[in-house]
Amino acid sequence: MVTVLVDRVKPMASELAPLPEGVAEVIFSSAELAAAVGRLAERIAADYRDREVLLVGVLKGALFFAADLARALHRAGLAPDRMTLDFIAVSSYGNSRRSSGEVRLLKDTSESAEGRHVLIVEDIVDNGHTLHYLRSMFGGRAPASLAACALLDKPFHRGVDVPVEYVGLEAPDEFVVGYGLDYQESYRHLPYVARLHPWVYRD
């Protein structure tokens, strides 16, 4: 696993304004996220330049990341006819901030993985159970190749050893929200990744 490090980038003016209720601190600004996505795209585009890649975004958390990554891949030189974007939905958190470790498939992909170069796009890899489930599932669908890309890696409580070929940033050992990540479906829309005040947690 190779972590793509980014320099600290000055936050946007809107991120210096008073934070929304419940948000304690911005961990990664929108500029830092954009820089990480761009660097990931450069690596992936170089590796997949001669392949047809199927990006599989994991809903709902990876929605924004997958969309931004697809656009960044185009800017990095991956031809539009060599990339397909699809989504899959799974559940392992429910209404808790801690994963149960039990993964359920809620929505499958529309595209077939057979013979395709599949890249699973995750928002965050925490205990690893979700990615392990997805790698096992897609591995059984006869892809030409299979790899995973995560915006954030949070390795502190890994419950299963799972490879992540492309990692943008290492998350702190905190429960983080924003840029697709949520707490009970709130905070997902924030343009940055932030830490919540502990009083927000209800479980």
N, C-alpha and C positions, 0 to 999 in steps of 0.2 A: 504494500500500500504506500503510495506516495502522496504526501500532503502538499497542496499548492498554497504557499504562504503569500500573503499580500501585505504591502506596507500600510501603515495606518493612514487613512485618507480623511481629510477634513470633512466633518458632517455638513449636510445641507442646513441652511438657515432654519428651515422648518423643524429640524431635529434638535435644534438648540432652544426651541420654544418650550414652554411648560409641557411636560409629558402627559399623556392621557391618564386618567385615574386608574390606579392599579399598577402602572408601569413604573418600575424603580430606576431603571438604567438602560441606556442603549448599549448593547454589546457590540454589534456590527452595524455600522451606518449603511444607508442605501448605496453610497459610493463604494464602500468596501465590498458589499455584496456584488455590485456590478463588476468591480475589478476581479473578484474571484470567479464569477461566471465567465468573464472574458478569457481568463487564463485557462480555465477548464476547457473552454471551447477551442482554444488554440491547440491544446494537447489532443483532444478528441478528434478534431478535424484532421490533424496530421496522421493520427492512427487509422482513421476510417476513410481516408481520401479516396482509396480505390475500392471501397466496399459500399454496399447499400445498407444503411443502418436503420433499424426500427427503434426509435426512442419510446420507452414505455414509462410515462409519468405516473407516479403513485399518488392517487387522490386521497384526501383533498390537499394534503400538506405540500406536495410538490407542484401544484398547479402553476404558481407564478414562476418558480424556478425552471420548470420544464419549458414553459413558453419563452422565457428569457434565454434559456440555453439554446433552444432551437433557432432563435433569431441570431444569437451570437455565433452559432455554428455556420450559418449562412454568411455572416460577415467574415468569418475565419476562412472561408473558401470552400466549404462543403457544398457541393452542387445541390440545388433544390430537388432534382430528380433522384438523388441518392439518399434522401432522408424522409422518413415517415414518422409522424408523431401520433401516438395513441395513448390511452389512459387505462389504468386499472384501479379498482377501489378495494381496499382491504380495511379491516378494523382490528385493532389490538388494544386500544386505549379506552374505548367507550367514553364515559364522562369523567374518567380519572386522569390525573397527571402522571400516573405510573402505568406502564404497559402490563397487561395481565399475562403476556407471553403466549396467549392463545390467539392465533390469527384466523380470521374468517374472511373468505372471499365474498365481496359485496357486488362487484361488477368486473366482468372479464373484459379483455381487449376485443376489439372488432377485427383487428388484423391478425393473420396467422403468423406464428413465430417460426414455422418450419422453413428451414433453409435460409433464414434471415439472420443478420448480425444484430442481436438484441442487446440494447443498452438500457438497463433499468435505472430510472432517474428518481432518486429519493431525496426528500428534504433533509432528513437527519437519520443517522444510524446510531441507535442507543444500545439496547440490549442485544440487537442483532436478529431477533426472532422473525420480524417481518421480512427482512431481506433474505434470511435463510429460507423461509417459506417460498418467497418468490423465485429465488434461484433454483430451488428444487422443482418448482412447478414448471418454469420455463425450460429448465434443463431436460425435462421429460418430453418436451415438444419438438425435439430435433432441430434446434437452431444451428446455424452455421457457426456462430460463436455467441458467447454470453458474458457480459461484464456489467458492472454496476458503477454508478456515479452518484455521489452524495454531496450536497452542498455543505452539510455539517457532519462532522464525526464527533461522537460523544462516547469515548471508549471506556469510561470509568466503571461501568456496570455491565459489561458485555456478558451475556448469558450463553452465547454460542459463538464459536469462532467462524467468522464469515468474511470472505475477501471483499474489499471495496477498491476497485482499480483506480477510480478517480475521486479525489476528495478535495473540496474547496477550502474549508476552514475547520479548525478544531474548536468545538464548542466547550465552554466551561462546564463544570459539574453543577449546573443550575438548570432549572426548568425555564426554557426560553420560548418566546412567542414572536409572531410577526413574520412577514414574508411567506405566508402560507401556514406557519405553525400556529396552533391555537391552544386556548384553554377553554374547554366546554363551548367550542365554536366561536368564541370571542377572540379578538386581537389578531385574527388571521390576516386582516387587510393592511396592517401596519407595513410601511415601506422599508422598515429596518427590523433587525432581530434584537429583542430586548428581554430583560429579566423582570419578572413580576415581584411585587411586594409579597412577602409570605402570607399576609392577611387575606390575600385573594383566594388562596387555596381553601377549598371546602371539604376535602377528604382527608 
